[in-house]
């Protein structure tokens, strides 16, 4: 019997806010929600961004002024909404108008002095030159400056970036303040928060899950696609010494792309189970999801945490993508809208999937999905938000440009549609699914991906499959983009609204649309209309992946064939307490009363504590043993 991988928890943080309990999804469809749910979204953002706090039954702003809820939100709702989604990069990350240009410096001993002089050539001098500076003009634009003293006196040239927008986490949210972050890079801080959010929102205690499975039947598959490139990770390692700063012992290890998985094992879950990091550019999340799905289906693992955490909003990464012609620059956006007398474009509309566009918008995100096999989910009374029965990943074949798209995505989407048709039938495939497109907002992607979607959809007889693209709101979070797509799709079965690509006014003329309906506005389909969704990714280098996502209703209808009524009655009884615990966590999070799980240095084990014999290994703190009676697949050869 093949086990079905079901989603029992999900969470994280992205530019739309906290992912768990569909809060980020609700921010995207905010205008369609009832007033009470809108209020929950705003209060959650207020505590998340440290604009408000709840204490002993009362609400206060960050200056300790007490307000009733309606007055509080009336004053700050516009500010809270403006602090989310794609927008101008906030100075809390870096100043896009004054990015430091790193310069080489010659250190010259100063005669008869115990200090050093720092000599450098510069093209930009301050308006008021300090008295201790020695300036020697070399040309009309270049000067040589000698400064006595420490590095704080060093001259820094700056430049303004031509890309000023990004999908930044809600302004004011600082994961480093929520636990003992110990100079962790931003991406790893986000990972600790995101994985904790996913576990807590499930309504299940991690210890309860751990007690029901053997230690080696748990897996964590997670990564990011670039690594931690800020100053506390690889970024600091690469430039500290050249800037006269000290390279630390943390720069290198904390920069690795597998660190999101390592951190969750070591500091959140305490797992000794399977671990793996698959990296495939934009398809990274789906590559790791595929490892979990295949492991659960094969019975090798029973629980998997799949995750990603990317924080690529740095000047260096932005400049790298910009020089490739991949990002939407301000001047190009103004030209696109034929705006001449305006300094900056509407940054909220920087990302326009399948419309007239000029490049993608970079984003940051940390997303985590908790999966189980169906038997364990039924046994524990877990919430079932849907199922992922298969993920298909294929390469492009021979290429000319390594970053150009190829044919692999036709295989992934075609296989996914053929597979899904076997589960829901040909009519439901044509009429009751939606596609969450990669939708990067580059001119090349709008053509190539739309051709893939159109060709495959029409090949299966479809005429009107809705297509949406969540990057329009949260940007492109690189390796974690698949997690954004997955979790923002789950909300459709909670509220019945398929988010539209509202940043796109009209579908571009060169977009293929046979068999498709590009969803440009939010539309209410109902919570049971869609039986499934296809989540698509086309990554640099030929990394293509398509995930099959089944609705919670379809998932439960399938499980009713596998389990008796008595088993389902017991499950539903247990489910009541799980749902209640999940709702309690959501309310606690909204009121700012939750903290990430972070178990630094707790219950550290060495080999001396293990009890080992030829049958099993018993690990302190785990109820189940690790069996050593493994079966060989090659009995016919031995």
NUVO-471110 format. One line per 4 residues: number of its first residue (from 1); for each residue x, y, z of C-alpha. Coordinates in steps of 0.02 Angstrom, whole numbers, plus 50000, padded with zeros to 5 digits. Layout:
NUM	X,Y,Z ~ ...
REM end
This chain:
1	50000,50000,50000 ~ 50072,50167,49947 ~ 50061,50299,50080 ~ 49988,50468,50034
5	50093,50621,50085 ~ 49972,50742,50169 ~ 50004,50921,50227 ~ 49970,50935,50414
9	50053,51103,50449 ~ 50129,51251,50359 ~ 50202,51417,50407 ~ 50334,51548,50382
13	50354,51730,50340 ~ 50355,51823,50175 ~ 50316,52000,50115 ~ 50129,51969,50143
17	50157,51923,50325 ~ 50144,51765,50429 ~ 50099,51616,50320 ~ 50014,51505,50449
21	49825,51510,50469 ~ 49821,51583,50292 ~ 49869,51756,50358 ~ 49985,51798,50212
25	49855,51737,50088 ~ 49725,51846,50175 ~ 49836,51998,50156 ~ 49839,51970,49968
29	49649,51957,49953 ~ 49623,52086,50092 ~ 49488,52187,50003 ~ 49377,52033,49981
33	49374,51987,50167 ~ 49245,52024,50300 ~ 49285,52161,50425 ~ 49322,52042,50569
37	49449,51943,50466 ~ 49527,52103,50401 ~ 49546,52156,50582 ~ 49639,51995,50622
41	49757,52023,50476 ~ 49795,52201,50530 ~ 49820,52157,50714 ~ 49936,52016,50664
45	50039,52137,50559 ~ 50037,52266,50699 ~ 50115,52148,50826 ~ 50228,52067,50696
49	50303,52235,50650 ~ 50311,52301,50829 ~ 50186,52439,50793 ~ 50069,52381,50932
53	50066,52264,51081 ~ 49933,52176,51182 ~ 49951,52174,51371 ~ 49827,52117,51504
57	49678,52132,51389 ~ 49721,52302,51317 ~ 49801,52363,51156 ~ 49942,52492,51154
61	50041,52576,51016 ~ 50231,52575,51023 ~ 50228,52733,51129 ~ 50121,52645,51262
65	49962,52742,51220 ~ 49809,52634,51254 ~ 49677,52613,51118 ~ 49524,52511,51083
69	49546,52398,50932 ~ 49443,52501,50810 ~ 49535,52664,50850 ~ 49705,52580,50846
73	49676,52505,50674 ~ 49594,52663,50608 ~ 49755,52755,50645 ~ 49878,52630,50577
77	49790,52519,50449 ~ 49856,52615,50298 ~ 50032,52611,50366 ~ 50022,52425,50404
81	49960,52381,50230 ~ 50093,52492,50150 ~ 50228,52401,50250 ~ 50194,52237,50159
85	50208,52157,49986 ~ 50322,52229,49851 ~ 50377,52407,49887 ~ 50528,52522,49892
89	50670,52440,49988 ~ 50666,52507,50166 ~ 50824,52581,50244 ~ 50814,52447,50379
93	50895,52333,50249 ~ 51004,52460,50160 ~ 50992,52632,50080 ~ 50959,52605,49895
97	51007,52786,49859 ~ 51176,52775,49946 ~ 51256,52605,49923 ~ 51438,52602,49974
101	51564,52568,49836 ~ 51707,52467,49909 ~ 51880,52534,49865 ~ 52057,52468,49878
105	52163,52563,50004 ~ 52351,52580,50023 ~ 52410,52587,50205 ~ 52562,52702,50219
109	52661,52731,50381 ~ 52657,52912,50437 ~ 52829,52983,50476 ~ 52862,53015,50662
113	52689,52954,50711 ~ 52622,52801,50798 ~ 52464,52801,50690 ~ 52442,52758,50507
117	52387,52864,50362 ~ 52256,52795,50244 ~ 52282,52852,50065 ~ 52152,52827,49930
121	52095,52901,49766 ~ 51916,52962,49757 ~ 51798,53047,49637 ~ 51679,53111,49771
125	51728,53227,49913 ~ 51613,53285,50053 ~ 51551,53464,50052 ~ 51645,53506,50212
129	51819,53429,50205 ~ 51884,53387,50380 ~ 52038,53485,50435 ~ 52145,53328,50456
133	52121,53274,50275 ~ 52262,53306,50151 ~ 52185,53325,49978 ~ 52291,53320,49820
137	52194,53353,49658 ~ 52247,53234,49519 ~ 52125,53292,49384 ~ 51960,53383,49367
141	51867,53236,49442 ~ 51996,53134,49538 ~ 52083,53175,49702 ~ 52205,53085,49815
145	52161,53097,49998 ~ 52269,53053,50148 ~ 52184,53034,50316 ~ 52267,53003,50484
149	52183,52890,50610 ~ 52079,52732,50611 ~ 51969,52654,50480 ~ 51822,52760,50538
153	51904,52901,50442 ~ 51905,52804,50279 ~ 51817,52887,50133 ~ 51667,52795,50060
157	51597,52831,49889 ~ 51414,52788,49863 ~ 51298,52758,49717 ~ 51111,52745,49690
161	51042,52578,49630 ~ 50932,52578,49477 ~ 50829,52438,49555 ~ 50740,52506,49708
165	50595,52385,49738 ~ 50588,52214,49820 ~ 50470,52095,49906 ~ 50532,52135,50081
169	50467,52058,50242 ~ 50344,52173,50332 ~ 50438,52329,50385 ~ 50474,52322,50570
173	50478,52132,50582 ~ 50645,52081,50654 ~ 50669,51894,50684 ~ 50833,51926,50776
177	50736,52001,50922 ~ 50629,51845,50947 ~ 50766,51726,51006 ~ 50953,51724,51046
181	51006,51748,50867 ~ 51194,51758,50904 ~ 51240,51851,50744 ~ 51148,51730,50632
185	51126,51785,50451 ~ 50952,51851,50412 ~ 50901,51697,50313 ~ 50936,51583,50461
189	50843,51697,50581 ~ 50694,51684,50464 ~ 50714,51495,50457 ~ 50700,51477,50647
193	50543,51584,50646 ~ 50465,51498,50496 ~ 50491,51318,50550 ~ 50427,51357,50725
197	50273,51438,50648 ~ 50238,51283,50543 ~ 50250,51164,50690 ~ 50146,51270,50808
201	50010,51306,50681 ~ 49983,51119,50653 ~ 49901,51105,50823 ~ 50012,50956,50864
205	50154,50954,50990 ~ 50318,50905,50910 ~ 50354,50789,51056 ~ 50191,50697,51021
209	50241,50670,50840 ~ 50416,50616,50890 ~ 50348,50489,51014 ~ 50248,50402,50878
213	50386,50373,50750 ~ 50560,50302,50752 ~ 50698,50434,50750 ~ 50757,50379,50578
217	50581,50396,50505 ~ 50587,50586,50518 ~ 50664,50693,50381 ~ 50710,50874,50355
221	50736,50926,50174 ~ 50775,51111,50157 ~ 50889,51235,50070 ~ 50903,51402,49988
225	50971,51431,49815 ~ 51105,51562,49846 ~ 51165,51540,50024 ~ 51172,51671,50161
229	51253,51814,50066 ~ 51232,51956,50191 ~ 51372,52021,50301 ~ 51346,51885,50433
233	51368,51745,50306 ~ 51462,51722,50142 ~ 51450,51909,50108 ~ 51553,51949,50261
237	51678,51812,50223 ~ 51708,51878,50047 ~ 51732,52062,50087 ~ 51780,52084,50270
241	51968,52062,50246 ~ 51968,52176,50094 ~ 51883,52312,50196 ~ 52005,52300,50340
245	51881,52207,50450 ~ 51898,52041,50538 ~ 51833,51884,50454 ~ 51746,51783,50590
249	51736,51595,50616 ~ 51548,51603,50580 ~ 51554,51683,50408 ~ 51595,51525,50313
253	51490,51389,50398 ~ 51335,51497,50416 ~ 51341,51545,50233 ~ 51310,51371,50163
257	51147,51341,50070 ~ 51104,51186,50175 ~ 51105,51287,50337 ~ 50915,51307,50344
261	50902,51118,50361 ~ 51047,51108,50482 ~ 50974,51244,50594 ~ 50803,51161,50603
265	50879,50993,50649 ~ 50998,51065,50778 ~ 50896,51203,50859 ~ 50711,51178,50824
269	50668,50993,50805 ~ 50819,50905,50878 ~ 50802,50777,50739 ~ 50926,50638,50706
273	50829,50578,50555 ~ 50858,50594,50370 ~ 50928,50757,50305 ~ 50954,50821,50130
277	50979,50979,50032 ~ 50929,50986,49849 ~ 50970,51147,49758 ~ 50896,51192,49590
281	50882,51381,49573 ~ 50698,51432,49574 ~ 50642,51249,49587 ~ 50739,51217,49748
285	50585,51205,49861 ~ 50500,51082,49745 ~ 50658,50977,49731 ~ 50659,50958,49921
289	50470,50928,49921 ~ 50497,50789,49795 ~ 50622,50703,49911 ~ 50495,50707,50052
293	50351,50647,49944 ~ 50449,50501,49871 ~ 50515,50453,50043 ~ 50340,50449,50119
297	50265,50354,49972 ~ 50402,50223,49985 ~ 50377,50204,50173 ~ 50556,50257,50212
301	50499,50407,50314 ~ 50336,50450,50401 ~ 50361,50634,50442 ~ 50450,50767,50340
305	50484,50951,50363 ~ 50514,51034,50195 ~ 50579,51210,50195 ~ 50674,51353,50120
309	50736,51520,50181 ~ 50805,51649,50061 ~ 50859,51826,50106 ~ 50934,51889,49943
313	50893,52075,49958 ~ 51072,52137,49961 ~ 51154,52266,49847 ~ 51275,52137,49778
317	51142,52009,49729 ~ 51029,52143,49656 ~ 51173,52211,49552 ~ 51214,52035,49494
321	51039,52002,49430 ~ 51025,52178,49359 ~ 51179,52159,49250 ~ 51100,52001,49180
325	50952,52106,49127 ~ 50839,52005,49241 ~ 50771,52137,49361 ~ 50641,52274,49337
329	50735,52440,49345 ~ 50647,52602,49389 ~ 50686,52685,49222 ~ 50617,52535,49126
333	50458,52534,49230 ~ 50431,52721,49198 ~ 50459,52694,49012 ~ 50341,52546,49013
337	50202,52658,49080 ~ 50254,52806,48971 ~ 50285,52914,49125 ~ 50404,53058,49096
341	50380,53184,49235 ~ 50393,53068,49385 ~ 50548,53022,49484 ~ 50497,52844,49527
345	50368,52716,49468 ~ 50234,52635,49574 ~ 50346,52504,49653 ~ 50196,52402,49710
349	50167,52361,49526 ~ 50347,52316,49485 ~ 50305,52132,49456 ~ 50181,52103,49314
353	50173,51919,49267 ~ 50112,51886,49089 ~ 50086,52071,49055 ~ 50195,52202,48974
357	50342,52189,49092 ~ 50529,52219,49103 ~ 50601,52102,49234 ~ 50569,52011,49396
361	50569,52084,49571 ~ 50677,52000,49701 ~ 50597,51944,49864 ~ 50637,51863,50031
365	50542,51724,50116 ~ 50553,51577,50236 ~ 50424,51439,50209 ~ 50404,51270,50294
369	50284,51126,50258 ~ 50251,50983,50380 ~ 50201,50821,50293 ~ 50152,50649,50358
373	50096,50486,50285 ~ 49907,50472,50290 ~ 49907,50332,50419 ~ 50001,50435,50547
377	49894,50588,50512 ~ 49735,50488,50544 ~ 49810,50409,50700 ~ 49860,50578,50776
381	49704,50674,50725 ~ 49805,50796,50620 ~ 49729,50935,50517 ~ 49741,50889,50333
385	49762,51044,50225 ~ 49788,50945,50065 ~ 49904,50816,49991 ~ 50053,50813,49874
389	50047,50644,49787 ~ 50186,50683,49662 ~ 50317,50808,49607 ~ 50398,50798,49435
393	50569,50873,49398 ~ 50665,50869,49234 ~ 50811,50956,49150 ~ 50818,51050,48984
397	50942,50948,48886 ~ 51075,51030,48779 ~ 51081,51219,48798 ~ 51167,51369,48723
401	51143,51493,48865 ~ 51144,51407,49036 ~ 51013,51529,49102 ~ 50896,51514,48953
405	50737,51407,48965 ~ 50726,51240,48875 ~ 50609,51092,48855 ~ 50612,51018,49030
409	50458,51111,49090 ~ 50352,51030,48954 ~ 50397,50862,49031 ~ 50362,50913,49211
413	50193,50993,49174 ~ 50141,50858,49051 ~ 50182,50718,49173 ~ 50094,50812,49313
417	49934,50835,49212 ~ 49935,50655,49155 ~ 49960,50597,49335 ~ 49826,50712,49403
421	49701,50654,49271 ~ 49714,50478,49341 ~ 49663,50542,49513 ~ 49524,50667,49477
425	49469,50616,49302 ~ 49478,50705,49133 ~ 49328,50820,49161 ~ 49389,50885,49329
429	49562,50908,49254 ~ 49490,51022,49121 ~ 49367,51115,49232 ~ 49414,51105,49416
433	49599,51143,49436 ~ 49703,51301,49436 ~ 49885,51331,49393 ~ 50001,51427,49508
437	50126,51486,49378 ~ 50309,51524,49400 ~ 50264,51696,49331 ~ 50425,51792,49357
441	50376,51949,49259 ~ 50516,51942,49131 ~ 50475,51963,48946 ~ 50557,51795,48911
445	50460,51703,49046 ~ 50291,51769,48992 ~ 50319,51693,48820 ~ 50405,51530,48864
449	50301,51482,49015 ~ 50137,51530,48935 ~ 50181,51419,48787 ~ 50216,51274,48905
453	50052,51300,49000 ~ 49949,51327,48843 ~ 50023,51184,48744 ~ 50002,51056,48882
457	49831,51117,48940 ~ 49758,51115,48764 ~ 49837,50944,48733 ~ 49728,50877,48874
461	49573,50960,48800 ~ 49564,51105,48923 ~ 49496,51272,48865 ~ 49490,51384,49019
465	49609,51332,49160 ~ 49635,51481,49277 ~ 49816,51538,49292 ~ 49880,51647,49432
469	50053,51699,49493 ~ 50089,51750,49672 ~ 50256,51832,49631 ~ 50151,51982,49582
473	50132,52016,49769 ~ 50282,51941,49857 ~ 50417,51946,49723 ~ 50536,51807,49678
477	50612,51730,49835 ~ 50730,51623,49732 ~ 50742,51446,49803 ~ 50595,51473,49922
481	50475,51530,49785 ~ 50393,51359,49776 ~ 50349,51372,49961 ~ 50264,51539,49929
485	50166,51461,49787 ~ 50116,51309,49890 ~ 50060,51399,50047 ~ 49972,51543,49961
489	49875,51415,49859 ~ 49808,51326,50014 ~ 49708,51480,50061 ~ 49597,51456,49907
493	49515,51307,49994 ~ 49490,51407,50154 ~ 49409,51563,50081 ~ 49362,51511,49904
497	49447,51659,49822 ~ 49577,51632,49687 ~ 49696,51782,49694 ~ 49716,51870,49529
501	49870,51948,49451 ~ 49805,52122,49490 ~ 49970,52209,49452 ~ 49947,52159,49269
505	49822,52269,49176 ~ 49811,52159,49022 ~ 49892,52002,48955 ~ 50035,52044,48836
509	50006,52012,48651 ~ 50146,51884,48640 ~ 50076,51775,48779 ~ 50002,51608,48727
513	49827,51585,48800 ~ 49744,51436,48714 ~ 49670,51324,48847 ~ 49702,51453,48984
517	49616,51592,49079 ~ 49740,51716,49149 ~ 49665,51770,49314 ~ 49692,51958,49320
521	49569,51993,49461 ~ 49523,51907,49624 ~ 49377,51790,49592 ~ 49267,51693,49712
525	49251,51513,49653 ~ 49198,51436,49819 ~ 49295,51324,49937 ~ 49252,51161,49847
529	49263,51214,49664 ~ 49445,51167,49636 ~ 49493,50984,49659 ~ 49679,51017,49637
533	49814,51138,49583 ~ 49973,51124,49482 ~ 50121,51224,49550 ~ 50249,51264,49416
537	50432,51317,49421 ~ 50556,51357,49282 ~ 50729,51387,49354 ~ 50897,51450,49291
541	51011,51315,49227 ~ 50873,51198,49171 ~ 50792,51162,49340 ~ 50608,51129,49307
545	50479,51060,49426 ~ 50290,51043,49439 ~ 50204,50990,49600 ~ 50030,50911,49609
549	49926,50982,49752 ~ 49761,50902,49800 ~ 49625,50999,49891 ~ 49584,50950,50071
553	49411,50892,50013 ~ 49482,50781,49877 ~ 49612,50713,49998 ~ 49481,50665,50127
557	49369,50586,49996 ~ 49516,50475,49947 ~ 49555,50430,50127 ~ 49374,50379,50156
561	49408,50235,50037 ~ 49555,50177,50142 ~ 49489,50192,50321 ~ 49337,50121,50407
565	49200,50231,50477 ~ 49256,50187,50653 ~ 49433,50245,50613 ~ 49368,50406,50538
569	49253,50439,50685 ~ 49400,50421,50803 ~ 49503,50534,50691 ~ 49369,50669,50687
573	49356,50665,50876 ~ 49543,50691,50896 ~ 49539,50823,50759 ~ 49430,50936,50867
577	49569,50963,50994 ~ 49700,50984,50857 ~ 49599,51121,50772 ~ 49569,51207,50939
581	49756,51206,50978 ~ 49792,51277,50805 ~ 49665,51417,50830 ~ 49737,51455,51002
585	49910,51473,50924 ~ 49843,51588,50789 ~ 49762,51702,50919 ~ 49920,51701,51024
589	50021,51750,50871 ~ 49900,51889,50827 ~ 49919,51957,51004 ~ 50108,51946,50997
593	50118,51810,51129 ~ 50222,51679,51037 ~ 50408,51650,51018 ~ 50504,51535,50900
597	50568,51370,50965 ~ 50757,51382,50987 ~ 50844,51246,51087 ~ 51026,51297,51084
601	51136,51174,51177 ~ 50989,51077,51250 ~ 50994,50887,51270 ~ 51156,50872,51173
605	51202,50689,51151 ~ 51363,50598,51117 ~ 51390,50417,51069 ~ 51423,50372,51251
609	51239,50397,51296 ~ 51174,50276,51164 ~ 51118,50099,51204 ~ 51170,49990,51056
613	51150,49806,51019 ~ 51138,49706,50859 ~ 50949,49736,50844 ~ 50927,49922,50879
617	50995,50086,50944 ~ 50904,50168,51088 ~ 50926,50357,51098 ~ 50888,50451,51260
621	50735,50562,51239 ~ 50656,50454,51103 ~ 50521,50325,51141 ~ 50551,50228,50981
625	50715,50141,50942 ~ 50812,50143,50779 ~ 50802,49968,50706 ~ 50962,49893,50638
629	50869,49750,50554 ~ 50871,49828,50382 ~ 50819,49726,50233 ~ 50929,49703,50081
633	50849,49736,49912 ~ 50968,49613,49831 ~ 50914,49446,49904 ~ 50917,49370,49730
637	51101,49416,49714 ~ 51162,49349,49881
REM end
